[in-house]
Amino acid sequence: MTEKDYNESVLLYADNVYRFIVKNLRHTEDAEDIVQSAFEKLWIHKDSVETSKAKSYLLDRKSTRLN
């Protein structure tokens, strides 16, 4: 995943990931932190994540800390 791909993923998926987390947690501040953390993890691992798998990566329980 390139930097451009990462930036496009932010634009495409941030709102959806946030809504998914809020729906499950029902706490907006925690959801914001978790989404930030998920995108940080994506950035750190961007060289090993395929662009086509970015949304799945962001919604993965390991990235979102949801049980």
C-alpha positions, 0 to 999 in steps of 0.5 A: 500500500502506498501513501496515496492508497493509505490517504484514499483509505482514510477518505473512503473508510474512516466514517464507516469504521467510526460508525461500526465502532460506535454501534458496537461500543455506544461511546463516541469518545472511545470510538474516536480513539479506536478508529485513530488507533486502527488507522495508525496500525494500518499506517505502520503496517501499510507495506504488508497490507494490500490496498484491496484489504484495507477495509477488512484490516481496519475492521479486524478485531485486532485493529479495533480492539473489539471482543 
